[in-house]
Amino acid sequence: MPIYALENRSPSIHPDAFVHPDAVVIGDVRIGAESSIWPSAVLRGDYGTIIIGERTSIQDGAVVHAVAEFPTIVGSDCVVGHLAHLEGCIIHDRALVGSGSVVLHQANVFSGATVAAGAVVRNRMDVPAKALAVGVPAQIKPDASSEELIRASAEVYVHNARRYKKELRLL
C-alpha cells in the first residue's frame, strides 16, 4: 500500500487499523485502532497534521488534507462517507460526514451531528451536537441527526475492516 514519509513527516498507523492497499497515506497522519481507510482515499499530511481516532472509517475516494495552521482531526466512532473532502476541520467523536460533502477550515462537526450527503460546511462553521447540516452552503437542522445511525454505521465498518484484514487477497 502507498504509505509515504515526506521530509521528517511520517505516518503512524495502529497495527489494528486497516488501510486498503489502494488508499494513499502521506506525511503526518495518525490512524487509531480499528479505524479503516478504504480504496482511493487520500490522507495527505504534507503541510499539517491529520489525526484519525479509533473505530473511524474514511471511505472510498475521500480526501483528507491539513494545512500548517489547521490540523484535520476526526474523532473516534466517526463515519466519513465516499468522496467526502475534509480540510483543516474537526470532526468530533460519533459524528457522520456524508458522501460527497465538504467540511472546510476551522469548521467543527460536534458529537452526534451529521453532515448530509453533498453538503458544504464553510470555514469556521459549527454543526452543533445532534444537528443535521444540509445544502450548499450548509444550513443547520437542530436535533435532526440520528446518533443510533452513526453508531450502527461506525460499527459496520469496524466489522468490515476486520473481514478485509482477514480475507482480502489480490488476484
BAFI-3210 file (N, C-alpha, C; in Angstrom, 3 decimals, decimal comma, padded with zeros to 6 digits):
// residues 171
n [1|2|3|4|5|6|7|8|9|10|11|12|13|14|15|16|17|18|19|20|21|22|23|24|25|26|27|28|29|30|31|32|33|34|35|36|37|38|39|40|41|42|43|44|45|46|47|48|49|50|51|52|53|54|55|56|57|58|59|60|61|62|63|64|65|66|67|68|69|70|71|72|73|74|75|76|77|78|79|80|81|82|83|84|85|86|87|88|89|90|91|92|93|94|95|96|97|98|99|100|101|102|103|104|105|106|107|108|109|110|111|112|113|114|115|116|117|118|119|120|121|122|123|124|125|126|127|128|129|130|131|132|133|134|135|136|137|138|139|140|141|142|143|144|145|146|147|148|149|150|151|152|153|154|155|156|157|158|159|160|161|162|163|164|165|166|167|168|169|170|171]
n.u [000,842|000,446|002,161|003,639|006,533|007,341|009,820|010,490|008,143|006,137|003,788|001,762|000,412|-001,917|-001,488|-003,845|-005,478|-007,003|-005,754|-006,567|-005,005|-005,098|-005,433|-004,018|-001,563|000,088|002,777|002,362|000,282|-001,951|-003,385|-005,888|-006,655|-008,528|-009,637|-010,526|-009,353|-010,346|-010,520|-008,942|-009,042|-007,442|-005,114|-003,477|-000,948|000,963|001,537|000,353|-001,052|-002,854|-005,266|-006,778|-009,184|-010,147|-011,825|-012,987|-014,190|-012,837|-014,027|-014,258|-012,535|-012,481|-011,041|-008,643|-007,093|-004,653|-003,625|-000,793|-001,619|-004,064|-004,886|-006,343|-008,752|-010,287|-012,507|-013,161|-015,143|-016,424|-017,917|-016,894|-018,034|-018,135|-016,178|-016,045|-014,695|-012,370|-010,850|-008,637|-010,334|-012,440|-013,807|-015,796|-016,002|-018,137|-019,576|-021,005|-020,057|-021,391|-021,551|-019,791|-019,708|-018,373|-016,124|-014,739|-011,925|-011,366|-013,900|-016,306|-017,667|-019,808|-020,242|-022,437|-023,577|-024,577|-023,355|-024,968|-025,175|-023,449|-023,464|-022,041|-019,936|-018,952|-015,941|-015,042|-017,545|-019,928|-021,334|-023,741|-023,950|-025,831|-027,153|-028,215|-026,591|-027,364|-027,308|-025,989|-024,612|-024,192|-027,035|-028,369|-030,133|-031,543|-031,246|-031,762|-030,238|-029,310|-028,163|-028,081|-027,982|-025,455|-023,797|-024,370|-023,521|-020,774|-019,999|-020,538|-018,492|-016,207|-016,429|-016,379|-013,804|-012,266|-012,969|-011,895|-009,151|-008,618|-009,529|-009,107|-007,621|-005,315|-005,911]
n.v [-001,183|002,295|004,131|006,904|008,681|012,120|014,356|015,095|014,065|011,433|008,769|007,339|004,426|002,537|-000,886|-002,384|-001,082|-000,756|-000,246|000,103|-001,432|000,242|002,793|006,015|007,274|009,939|011,553|013,431|011,726|010,214|007,243|005,629|002,718|000,046|001,614|002,436|002,794|003,319|002,082|004,235|006,448|009,384|010,536|013,244|014,475|016,601|019,314|019,820|018,298|015,252|013,581|010,603|009,089|006,258|003,361|004,554|005,247|006,063|006,548|005,212|007,054|009,416|012,555|013,756|016,444|018,688|021,867|023,860|025,663|024,668|021,699|018,583|016,862|013,894|012,368|009,542|006,647|007,625|008,294|008,807|009,576|008,245|009,891|012,275|015,458|016,681|019,344|020,914|020,915|019,972|016,979|015,782|013,115|010,343|011,335|011,933|012,280|012,865|011,246|012,735|015,251|018,397|019,688|022,449|024,676|025,266|024,523|022,902|019,812|018,612|016,109|013,447|014,730|015,163|015,607|016,108|014,177|015,622|018,187|021,417|022,529|025,480|027,521|028,003|027,318|025,930|022,791|021,924|019,620|016,714|017,844|018,318|019,061|020,493|021,017|023,621|026,663|024,863|024,462|024,507|021,998|021,657|019,048|016,933|014,816|011,340|009,637|006,932|005,803|006,717|005,391|002,689|002,631|003,186|000,912|-001,132|-000,665|-001,177|-003,929|-004,698|-003,920|-005,677|-008,051|-007,554|-007,328|-009,947|-011,492|-010,273|-010,518|-010,297|-010,906]
n.w [000,000|-000,658|001,418|002,645|003,772|004,179|003,970|007,258|008,155|009,028|008,644|011,284|012,056|013,672|014,591|014,563|012,812|009,546|006,403|003,186|000,347|-001,895|-000,977|-000,124|001,987|003,343|004,917|007,965|009,441|011,588|012,562|014,301|016,391|015,006|013,050|009,650|006,341|003,172|-000,340|-002,700|-001,061|000,141|002,355|003,206|004,819|004,394|004,863|007,278|010,259|010,402|012,189|012,934|014,811|016,850|015,558|013,320|010,064|006,940|003,983|000,580|-001,867|-000,413|000,536|002,654|004,058|005,435|006,639|007,650|009,655|010,515|011,746|010,661|012,267|013,066|015,076|017,276|016,430|014,162|010,940|007,719|004,704|001,300|-001,121|000,302|001,431|003,581|005,274|007,320|009,551|012,391|013,282|015,579|018,085|017,280|015,016|011,752|008,413|005,424|002,165|-000,530|000,615|001,906|004,244|005,671|006,545|009,972|010,712|012,811|013,535|015,690|018,325|017,575|015,461|012,009|008,755|005,887|002,834|000,145|001,232|002,057|004,409|005,551|006,054|009,450|010,443|012,704|013,358|015,404|018,236|017,643|015,491|012,064|009,102|006,090|002,543|000,274|000,687|003,798|005,855|009,146|010,823|013,757|016,188|014,396|013,625|013,636|016,199|016,711|014,141|013,343|015,215|014,563|011,883|012,118|013,526|011,653|009,788|011,322|011,674|008,975|008,248|009,784|008,500|005,929|006,560|007,186|004,977|002,421|-000,750|-003,426|-006,796]
ca.u [000,000|001,264|002,290|004,844|007,078|007,719|010,775|010,506|006,753|005,868|002,527|001,727|-000,806|-002,071|-001,487|-005,209|-006,188|-006,966|-005,563|-006,683|-003,803|-005,246|-005,514|-002,719|-001,333|001,343|003,206|001,983|-001,056|-002,042|-004,618|-006,124|-007,025|-009,771|-010,112|-010,366|-009,128|-010,850|-009,876|-008,850|-008,983|-006,132|-004,871|-002,227|-000,440|002,235|001,754|-000,188|-001,300|-004,154|-005,448|-007,986|-009,345|-010,369|-013,091|-013,498|-013,979|-012,639|-014,483|-013,711|-012,404|-012,452|-009,786|-008,421|-005,877|-004,467|-002,639|000,028|-002,351|-005,267|-004,866|-007,637|-008,927|-011,522|-012,544|-013,431|-016,502|-016,955|-018,056|-016,654|-018,576|-017,472|-015,893|-016,071|-013,455|-012,146|-009,602|-008,416|-011,546|-012,512|-014,989|-015,759|-016,400|-019,502|-020,215|-021,044|-019,894|-021,983|-020,891|-019,707|-019,787|-017,121|-016,025|-013,561|-011,061|-011,841|-015,267|-016,460|-018,857|-019,804|-020,680|-023,810|-024,044|-024,442|-023,265|-025,690|-024,511|-023,384|-023,478|-020,776|-019,778|-017,985|-014,919|-015,429|-018,942|-020,142|-022,518|-023,917|-024,230|-027,131|-027,768|-028,016|-026,212|-027,801|-027,294|-024,800|-023,855|-024,973|-027,964|-028,445|-031,428|-031,258|-031,769|-032,267|-029,304|-029,606|-026,971|-028,130|-027,498|-024,000|-023,192|-024,511|-022,681|-019,380|-019,811|-020,486|-017,174|-015,228|-016,541|-015,938|-012,337|-011,739|-013,174|-010,924|-007,807|-008,501|-009,917|-008,796|-006,462|-005,155|-005,958]
ca.v [000,000|003,502|004,904|007,667|009,748|013,303|015,049|014,477|013,711|010,021|008,275|006,419|003,655|001,496|-002,213|-002,902|-000,324|-001,325|000,698|-000,652|-001,279|001,300|004,103|006,698|007,968|010,682|012,545|013,427|011,156|009,249|006,468|004,878|001,298|-000,414|002,535|001,879|003,735|002,490|002,308|005,556|007,539|010,026|011,296|013,912|015,328|017,158|020,613|019,815|017,015|014,598|012,584|009,796|008,383|004,809|002,846|005,535|004,854|007,068|005,676|005,241|008,314|010,601|013,310|014,411|017,241|019,647|022,917|024,064|026,397|023,964|020,246|017,940|015,870|013,127|011,655|008,104|006,194|008,510|007,779|009,808|008,896|008,191|011,134|013,473|016,239|017,337|020,114|021,868|020,950|018,991|016,137|015,251|011,715|009,904|012,195|011,354|013,211|012,118|011,103|013,898|016,528|019,137|020,381|023,282|025,184|025,699|024,086|021,869|018,974|018,114|014,729|013,108|015,524|014,609|016,461|015,349|013,959|016,770|019,476|022,136|023,219|026,540|027,887|028,488|026,989|024,861|021,945|021,570|018,234|016,142|018,597|017,887|020,150|020,139|022,026|024,350|026,266|024,067|025,047|023,630|021,489|021,189|017,772|016,129|013,729|010,078|009,083|005,476|005,514|006,938|004,283|001,458|002,740|003,032|-000,492|-001,917|-000,521|-001,884|-005,349|-004,880|-003,819|-006,962|-009,004|-007,262|-007,684|-011,403|-012,185|-009,611|-011,042|-009,822|-011,993]
ca.w [000,000|-000,715|002,647|002,375|004,593|003,415|004,827|008,589|008,489|008,740|009,202|012,410|011,848|014,692|013,955|014,425|011,781|008,197|005,301|001,942|-000,489|-002,894|-000,324|-000,064|003,254|003,168|005,894|009,379|009,541|012,687|012,412|015,526|016,398|014,384|012,021|008,306|005,246|002,075|-001,639|-003,326|-000,084|000,222|003,578|002,860|005,889|003,926|005,485|008,625|010,900|010,298|013,243|012,817|016,079|016,831|015,025|012,369|008,665|005,896|002,910|-000,770|-002,583|000,455|000,576|003,947|003,948|006,521|006,401|008,844|010,681|010,931|011,570|010,440|013,324|013,007|016,340|017,314|016,104|013,127|009,586|006,681|003,535|000,000|-001,848|001,148|001,471|004,871|005,257|008,404|010,372|013,469|013,328|016,938|018,239|016,978|014,019|010,414|007,302|004,326|000,861|-001,397|001,336|002,091|005,528|005,436|007,609|011,280|010,983|013,835|013,484|017,056|018,570|017,258|014,326|010,667|007,578|004,867|001,550|-000,748|001,935|002,179|005,692|005,256|007,031|010,781|010,758|013,671|013,277|016,812|018,603|017,263|014,399|010,688|008,203|004,741|001,495|-000,161|001,878|004,746|006,811|010,320|011,292|015,119|016,693|013,276|013,352|014,318|016,847|016,553|012,793|013,345|015,959|013,786|010,681|012,535|013,893|010,414|009,176|012,155|011,317|007,593|008,225|010,278|007,401|004,878|007,030|007,203|003,756|001,164|-001,466|-004,796|-007,801]
c.u [000,878|001,180|003,652|005,218|007,386|008,558|010,770|009,109|006,481|004,539|002,754|000,375|-000,867|-002,130|-002,880|-006,046|-006,101|-006,821|-005,574|-005,442|-003,902|-005,524|-004,110|-002,647|000,048|001,567|002,671|000,517|-001,024|-003,403|-004,751|-006,592|-008,411|-010,395|-009,830|-010,276|-009,360|-010,249|-010,014|-008,974|-007,563|-006,095|-003,497|-001,853|000,901|002,552|001,320|-000,480|-002,725|-004,206|-006,802|-008,078|-009,526|-011,750|-013,768|-013,223|-013,853|-012,878|-013,922|-013,701|-012,395|-011,066|-009,718|-007,081|-005,813|-003,478|-001,926|-000,766|-003,503|-005,130|-006,271|-007,730|-010,291|-011,511|-012,773|-014,896|-017,188|-017,066|-017,844|-016,972|-017,719|-017,353|-016,030|-014,709|-013,409|-010,838|-009,568|-009,592|-011,445|-013,859|-014,910|-016,247|-017,867|-020,254|-020,138|-020,950|-020,307|-021,186|-020,929|-019,793|-018,397|-017,192|-014,686|-012,933|-011,821|-013,316|-015,225|-017,762|-018,869|-020,435|-022,161|-024,380|-023,809|-024,319|-023,872|-024,852|-024,589|-023,374|-022,083|-020,803|-018,628|-016,956|-015,562|-016,885|-018,981|-021,429|-022,721|-024,182|-025,663|-027,833|-027,456|-027,686|-026,544|-027,620|-025,960|-025,153|-024,781|-025,838|-028,149|-029,893|-031,178|-031,935|-032,334|-031,342|-029,718|-028,317|-026,928|-027,628|-025,982|-023,306|-023,228|-023,614|-021,206|-019,077|-019,714|-019,088|-016,068|-015,244|-016,056|-014,420|-011,696|-011,829|-012,132|-009,507|-007,577|-008,636|-009,500|-007,537|-006,478|-005,181|-005,208]
c.v [001,234|004,320|005,581|008,577|010,904|014,168|014,356|014,072|012,271|009,607|007,366|005,712|002,539|000,129|-002,826|-002,118|-001,077|-000,188|-000,130|-000,415|-000,170|002,672|004,703|007,481|008,612|011,592|012,334|013,025|010,119|008,564|005,535|003,453|001,085|000,601|001,927|002,993|002,923|002,874|003,747|006,720|008,080|010,835|011,930|014,923|015,911|018,497|020,649|018,400|016,546|013,542|011,923|008,978|006,885|004,493|003,828|005,048|006,095|006,304|006,044|006,647|009,554|011,244|014,025|015,125|018,177|020,698|023,189|024,710|025,604|022,468|019,758|016,804|015,217|012,230|010,163|007,835|007,127|007,767|008,953|009,119|009,003|009,595|012,400|014,167|016,970|018,094|021,122|022,001|019,931|018,295|015,439|013,800|011,508|010,883|011,508|012,471|012,448|012,152|012,410|015,241|017,131|019,829|021,119|023,829|025,716|025,383|023,002|021,130|018,245|016,725|014,548|013,875|014,778|015,740|015,641|015,199|015,231|018,128|020,102|022,932|024,198|026,733|028,430|028,206|025,870|024,120|021,421|020,077|017,886|016,866|017,933|019,122|019,713|021,313|022,681|025,832|025,578|024,943|024,035|023,293|020,917|019,857|016,876|014,980|012,486|009,502|007,564|005,064|005,685|005,775|002,995|001,479|002,568|001,574|-001,395|-001,854|-001,142|-003,367|-005,610|-004,804|-005,103|-008,021|-008,798|-007,640|-009,186|-012,024|-011,546|-010,225|-010,531|-011,021|-011,602]
c.w [000,000|000,575|002,571|003,540|003,652|004,335|006,186|009,057|008,052|009,349|010,404|012,348|012,881|014,018|013,792|013,425|010,455|007,199|004,031|001,082|-001,531|-002,286|-000,300|001,245|003,169|004,369|007,294|009,527|010,647|012,603|013,606|015,302|015,795|013,428|010,658|007,280|003,967|000,729|-002,140|-002,350|-000,059|001,510|003,417|003,930|005,522|004,561|006,938|009,077|010,649|011,390|013,033|014,099|015,903|016,260|014,072|010,958|007,787|004,594|001,541|-001,372|-001,723|000,395|001,915|003,845|005,147|006,069|007,718|009,978|011,280|010,694|011,228|011,441|013,148|014,235|016,191|016,995|015,117|011,806|008,641|005,364|002,288|-000,600|-001,010|001,104|002,810|004,805|006,389|009,351|011,504|013,392|014,684|016,970|017,864|016,077|012,660|009,391|006,051|003,035|000,074|-000,702|001,505|003,449|005,520|006,718|008,814|011,538|012,049|013,593|014,820|017,173|018,264|016,084|013,015|009,659|006,451|003,601|000,709|-000,079|001,938|003,484|005,511|006,368|008,309|011,154|011,785|013,339|014,694|017,025|018,218|016,122|013,057|009,868|006,778|003,795|001,252|-000,210|002,878|005,634|007,939|010,635|012,683|015,434|015,596|012,904|014,135|014,896|016,713|015,174|012,722|014,041|015,142|012,548|011,025|012,857|012,661|009,803|010,016|011,790|009,893|007,482|008,739|009,187|006,307|005,312|006,948|005,810|002,430|000,532|-002,905|-005,741|-009,053]
res [m|p|i|y|a|l|e|n|r|s|p|s|i|h|p|d|a|f|v|h|p|d|a|v|v|i|g|d|v|r|i|g|a|e|s|s|i|w|p|s|a|v|l|r|g|d|y|g|t|i|i|i|g|e|r|t|s|i|q|d|g|a|v|v|h|a|v|a|e|f|p|t|i|v|g|s|d|c|v|v|g|h|l|a|h|l|e|g|c|i|i|h|d|r|a|l|v|g|s|g|s|v|v|l|h|q|a|n|v|f|s|g|a|t|v|a|a|g|a|v|v|r|n|r|m|d|v|p|a|k|a|l|a|v|g|v|p|a|q|i|k|p|d|a|s|s|e|e|l|i|r|a|s|a|e|v|y|v|h|n|a|r|r|y|k|k|e|l|r|l|l]
***
